Amino acid sequence: MFGHPQAGHQQQRPASGANAGQWMAHADSVSCSQYLCPDTLVCVSNPSDCPCPDVQDVKCLIPDSDDTGGATVVCARGTLDCATVEQLSRKLS
């Protein structure tokens, strides 16, 4: 659900139904020794490195308020940019 647009098709996990079993079989066949992104099946070193599931999305890292150096990943689309998403997240905290 997070990341930069990549060349090629990014496969999204189906919510439920007949395609869910097919998605699970495909996920089980992907070789990854680090972290396998659940929505895109991309192998990355950290969950925050996962690409957004849709190439139209922009990946925004919102710094955690506890000063641990962590961040929350948000995928935004449309007229929202990361500065707007970060500003909105501050209003919610």
N, CA and C atoms as a LAMMPS dump frame, in Angstrom:
ITEM: TIMESTEP
0
ITEM: NUMBER OF ATOMS
279
ITEM: BOX BOUNDS ff ff ff
-5.0000000000000000e+02 5.0000000000000000e+02
-5.0000000000000000e+02 5.0000000000000000e+02
-5.0000000000000000e+02 5.0000000000000000e+02
ITEM: ATOMS id mol type element x y z
1 1 1 N 0.787 -1.179 0
2 1 2 C 0 0 0
3 1 3 C 0.839 1.257 0
4 2 1 N 2.186 1.119 0.02
5 2 2 C 3.024 2.314 0.104
6 2 3 C 4.105 2.285 -0.959
7 3 1 N 4.564 3.479 -1.397
8 3 2 C 5.751 3.476 -2.24
9 3 3 C 5.695 4.337 -3.458
10 4 1 N 6.729 4.179 -4.236
11 4 2 C 6.89 4.918 -5.467
12 4 3 C 6.355 4.096 -6.619
13 5 1 N 5.833 4.774 -7.65
14 5 2 C 5.379 4.02 -8.809
15 5 3 C 6.531 3.22 -9.402
16 6 1 N 6.242 2.013 -9.804
17 6 2 C 7.258 1.16 -10.394
18 6 3 C 6.805 0.735 -11.772
19 7 1 N 7.76 0.399 -12.605
20 7 2 C 7.43 -0.089 -13.932
21 7 3 C 6.711 -1.414 -13.804
22 8 1 N 5.787 -1.646 -14.68
23 8 2 C 5.075 -2.919 -14.657
24 8 3 C 3.815 -2.843 -13.829
25 9 1 N 3.118 -3.925 -13.782
26 9 2 C 1.854 -4.005 -13.081
27 9 3 C 2.072 -4.346 -11.622
28 10 1 N 1.389 -3.633 -10.746
29 10 2 C 1.458 -3.941 -9.329
30 10 3 C 0.164 -4.653 -8.954
31 11 1 N 0.266 -5.807 -8.37
32 11 2 C -0.9 -6.597 -8.031
33 11 3 C -1.383 -6.245 -6.638
34 12 1 N -2.688 -5.991 -6.516
35 12 2 C -3.259 -5.674 -5.23
36 12 3 C -3.938 -6.9 -4.645
37 13 1 N -3.961 -6.97 -3.337
38 13 2 C -4.605 -8.081 -2.639
39 13 3 C -6.116 -7.906 -2.73
40 14 1 N -6.837 -8.927 -3.162
41 14 2 C -8.29 -8.829 -3.194
42 14 3 C -8.857 -8.842 -1.779
43 15 1 N -9.961 -8.142 -1.577
44 15 2 C -10.576 -8.074 -0.252
45 15 3 C -11.116 -9.429 0.171
46 16 1 N -11.798 -10.1 -0.706
47 16 2 C -12.331 -11.42 -0.396
48 16 3 C -12.875 -12.031 -1.673
49 17 1 N -13.405 -13.221 -1.568
50 17 2 C -14.035 -13.851 -2.721
51 17 3 C -13.131 -14.849 -3.397
52 18 1 N -13.48 -15.161 -4.634
53 18 2 C -12.792 -16.205 -5.39
54 18 3 C -11.333 -15.864 -5.66
55 19 1 N -11.014 -14.606 -5.834
56 19 2 C -9.642 -14.22 -6.15
57 19 3 C -8.724 -14.246 -4.936
58 20 1 N -9.276 -14.29 -3.729
59 20 2 C -8.448 -14.274 -2.518
60 20 3 C -7.539 -15.495 -2.452
61 21 1 N -8.052 -16.668 -2.788
62 21 2 C -7.231 -17.879 -2.777
63 21 3 C -6.123 -17.815 -3.803
64 22 1 N -6.43 -17.268 -4.963
65 22 2 C -5.427 -17.122 -6.016
66 22 3 C -4.348 -16.14 -5.572
67 23 1 N -4.743 -15.053 -4.899
68 23 2 C -3.774 -14.073 -4.419
69 23 3 C -2.862 -14.719 -3.377
70 24 1 N -3.444 -15.498 -2.454
71 24 2 C -2.651 -16.156 -1.41
72 24 3 C -1.645 -17.136 -2.016
73 25 1 N -2.073 -17.871 -3.038
74 25 2 C -1.16 -18.805 -3.697
75 25 3 C -0.007 -18.049 -4.337
76 26 1 N -0.302 -16.907 -4.949
77 26 2 C 0.747 -16.098 -5.571
78 26 3 C 1.684 -15.531 -4.501
79 27 1 N 1.116 -15.05 -3.388
80 27 2 C 1.938 -14.487 -2.308
81 27 3 C 2.868 -15.547 -1.742
82 28 1 N 2.371 -16.778 -1.614
83 28 2 C 3.198 -17.87 -1.084
84 28 3 C 4.333 -18.24 -2.028
85 29 1 N 4.172 -17.947 -3.319
86 29 2 C 5.198 -18.315 -4.297
87 29 3 C 6.286 -17.248 -4.448
88 30 1 N 6.086 -16.055 -3.855
89 30 2 C 7.072 -14.975 -3.956
90 30 3 C 8.174 -15.229 -2.94
91 31 1 N 9.404 -15.252 -3.418
92 31 2 C 10.543 -15.467 -2.544
93 31 3 C 11.018 -14.131 -1.974
94 32 1 N 11.017 -14.033 -0.645
95 32 2 C 11.45 -12.788 -0.01
96 32 3 C 12.045 -13.127 1.351
97 33 1 N 13.28 -12.733 1.578
98 33 2 C 13.935 -13.01 2.854
99 33 3 C 13.825 -11.827 3.818
100 34 1 N 13.204 -10.718 3.376
101 34 2 C 13.089 -9.558 4.252
102 34 3 C 11.615 -9.302 4.557
103 35 1 N 11.012 -8.268 4.015
104 35 2 C 9.611 -7.945 4.275
105 35 3 C 8.851 -7.951 2.958
106 36 1 N 7.773 -8.716 2.895
107 36 2 C 6.936 -8.793 1.702
108 36 3 C 5.736 -7.873 1.898
109 37 1 N 5.651 -6.839 1.072
110 37 2 C 4.55 -5.878 1.168
111 37 3 C 3.232 -6.585 0.867
112 38 1 N 2.26 -6.484 1.775
113 38 2 C 1.027 -7.253 1.618
114 38 3 C 0.158 -6.831 0.439
115 39 1 N 0.179 -5.583 0.054
116 39 2 C -0.689 -5.12 -1.025
117 39 3 C -0.069 -5.232 -2.406
118 40 1 N 1.251 -5.201 -2.477
119 40 2 C 1.913 -5.184 -3.782
120 40 3 C 2.805 -6.396 -4.028
121 41 1 N 3.077 -7.175 -2.981
122 41 2 C 3.968 -8.34 -3.05
123 41 3 C 5.365 -7.977 -3.532
124 42 1 N 5.817 -6.792 -3.143
125 42 2 C 7.176 -6.337 -3.425
126 42 3 C 8.021 -6.642 -2.189
127 43 1 N 9.213 -7.179 -2.395
128 43 2 C 10.116 -7.505 -1.301
129 43 3 C 10.987 -6.278 -0.99
130 44 1 N 10.933 -5.809 0.27
131 44 2 C 11.684 -4.626 0.685
132 44 3 C 12.368 -4.914 2.019
133 45 1 N 13.254 -4.042 2.433
134 45 2 C 13.958 -4.257 3.695
135 45 3 C 13.144 -3.809 4.905
136 46 1 N 12.261 -2.837 4.748
137 46 2 C 11.443 -2.328 5.844
138 46 3 C 10.017 -2.093 5.352
139 47 1 N 9.021 -2.224 6.224
140 47 2 C 7.639 -1.971 5.802
141 47 3 C 7.429 -0.571 5.219
142 48 1 N 8.155 0.417 5.725
143 48 2 C 7.987 1.782 5.211
144 48 3 C 8.516 1.932 3.783
145 49 1 N 9.245 0.931 3.284
146 49 2 C 9.754 0.974 1.914
147 49 3 C 8.747 0.42 0.895
148 50 1 N 7.615 -0.098 1.372
149 50 2 C 6.614 -0.651 0.452
150 50 3 C 6.06 0.444 -0.455
151 51 1 N 5.845 0.114 -1.719
152 51 2 C 5.243 1.093 -2.623
153 51 3 C 3.747 1.198 -2.387
154 52 1 N 3.171 2.315 -2.754
155 52 2 C 1.717 2.453 -2.721
156 52 3 C 1.133 1.481 -3.74
157 53 1 N -0.047 0.944 -3.459
158 53 2 C -0.618 -0.056 -4.365
159 53 3 C -1.057 0.512 -5.708
160 54 1 N -1.287 1.8 -5.806
161 54 2 C -1.723 2.395 -7.061
162 54 3 C -0.67 3.388 -7.549
163 55 1 N -0.331 3.321 -8.812
164 55 2 C 0.724 4.18 -9.358
165 55 3 C 0.346 5.654 -9.318
166 56 1 N -0.944 5.969 -9.128
167 56 2 C -1.384 7.363 -9.035
168 56 3 C -1.128 7.956 -7.656
169 57 1 N -0.843 7.105 -6.679
170 57 2 C -0.649 7.562 -5.306
171 57 3 C 0.75 8.133 -5.101
172 58 1 N 0.846 9.034 -4.142
173 58 2 C 2.123 9.604 -3.714
174 58 3 C 2.37 9.114 -2.297
175 59 1 N 3.551 8.582 -2.05
176 59 2 C 3.904 8.058 -0.728
177 59 3 C 4.43 9.186 0.148
178 60 1 N 3.784 9.36 1.313
179 60 2 C 4.19 10.397 2.26
180 60 3 C 4.614 9.728 3.562
181 61 1 N 5.739 10.132 4.097
182 61 2 C 6.208 9.651 5.404
183 61 3 C 5.94 10.751 6.42
184 62 1 N 5.054 10.452 7.375
185 62 2 C 4.697 11.415 8.409
186 62 3 C 5.469 11.041 9.668
187 63 1 N 6.394 11.914 10.123
188 63 2 C 7.21 11.589 11.306
189 63 3 C 6.342 11.333 12.531
190 64 1 N 6.688 10.298 13.307
191 64 2 C 5.979 10.001 14.545
192 64 3 C 6.232 11.121 15.548
193 65 1 N 5.245 11.388 16.371
194 65 2 C 5.358 12.495 17.326
195 65 3 C 6.2 12.146 18.553
196 66 1 N 6.576 10.888 18.713
197 66 2 C 7.325 10.485 19.913
198 66 3 C 8.843 10.603 19.762
199 67 1 N 9.31 11.204 18.681
200 67 2 C 10.739 11.454 18.463
201 67 3 C 11.598 10.195 18.463
202 68 1 N 11.055 9.067 18.075
203 68 2 C 11.833 7.833 17.998
204 68 3 C 12.472 7.658 16.623
205 69 1 N 12.156 8.565 15.702
206 69 2 C 12.692 8.453 14.352
207 69 3 C 11.803 7.636 13.435
208 70 1 N 10.714 7.112 13.969
209 70 2 C 9.779 6.336 13.165
210 70 3 C 8.867 7.241 12.345
211 71 1 N 8.117 6.615 11.462
212 71 2 C 7.204 7.379 10.626
213 71 3 C 6.017 6.519 10.246
214 72 1 N 4.911 7.187 9.984
215 72 2 C 3.721 6.539 9.469
216 72 3 C 3.666 6.808 7.975
217 73 1 N 3.349 5.779 7.207
218 73 2 C 3.287 5.921 5.76
219 73 3 C 1.842 6.152 5.348
220 74 1 N 1.632 7.174 4.52
221 74 2 C 0.307 7.487 3.998
222 74 3 C 0.431 7.616 2.488
223 75 1 N -0.477 6.975 1.769
224 75 2 C -0.536 7.131 0.318
225 75 3 C -1.626 8.141 0.005
226 76 1 N -1.274 9.204 -0.696
227 76 2 C -2.218 10.272 -1.022
228 76 3 C -2.408 10.337 -2.531
229 77 1 N -3.578 10.801 -2.934
230 77 2 C -3.896 10.89 -4.357
231 77 3 C -4.634 12.196 -4.625
232 78 1 N -4.551 12.65 -5.841
233 78 2 C -5.282 13.851 -6.235
234 78 3 C -4.489 15.097 -5.934
235 79 1 N -5.174 16.096 -5.408
236 79 2 C -4.522 17.385 -5.167
237 79 3 C -3.738 17.414 -3.859
238 80 1 N -3.86 16.376 -3.042
239 80 2 C -3.098 16.342 -1.794
240 80 3 C -1.627 16.071 -2.066
241 81 1 N -0.777 16.802 -1.39
242 81 2 C 0.647 16.509 -1.439
243 81 3 C 1.086 16.159 -0.022
244 82 1 N 2.319 15.761 0.137
245 82 2 C 2.789 15.299 1.45
246 82 3 C 2.755 16.404 2.498
247 83 1 N 3.008 17.636 2.114
248 83 2 C 2.961 18.735 3.082
249 83 3 C 1.547 18.899 3.626
250 84 1 N 0.543 18.765 2.761
251 84 2 C -0.85 18.867 3.194
252 84 3 C -1.214 17.71 4.11
253 85 1 N -0.79 16.506 3.761
254 85 2 C -1.069 15.328 4.587
255 85 3 C -0.413 15.484 5.955
256 86 1 N 0.822 15.961 5.999
257 86 2 C 1.517 16.15 7.275
258 86 3 C 0.812 17.219 8.115
259 87 1 N 0.371 18.296 7.48
260 87 2 C -0.343 19.349 8.197
261 87 3 C -1.648 18.806 8.777
262 88 1 N -2.38 18.031 8.007
263 88 2 C -3.632 17.444 8.491
264 88 3 C -3.377 16.455 9.641
265 89 1 N -2.292 15.712 9.571
266 89 2 C -1.998 14.754 10.642
267 89 3 C -1.674 15.463 11.942
268 90 1 N -1.052 16.627 11.868
269 90 2 C -0.755 17.392 13.08
270 90 3 C -2.034 17.884 13.742
271 91 1 N -3.037 18.226 12.937
272 91 2 C -4.31 18.703 13.493
273 91 3 C -5.034 17.579 14.215
274 92 1 N -4.817 16.328 13.79
275 92 2 C -5.493 15.195 14.415
276 92 3 C -4.832 14.743 15.697
277 93 1 N -3.554 15.131 15.893
278 93 2 C -2.872 14.64 17.098
279 93 3 C -3.031 15.565 18.27
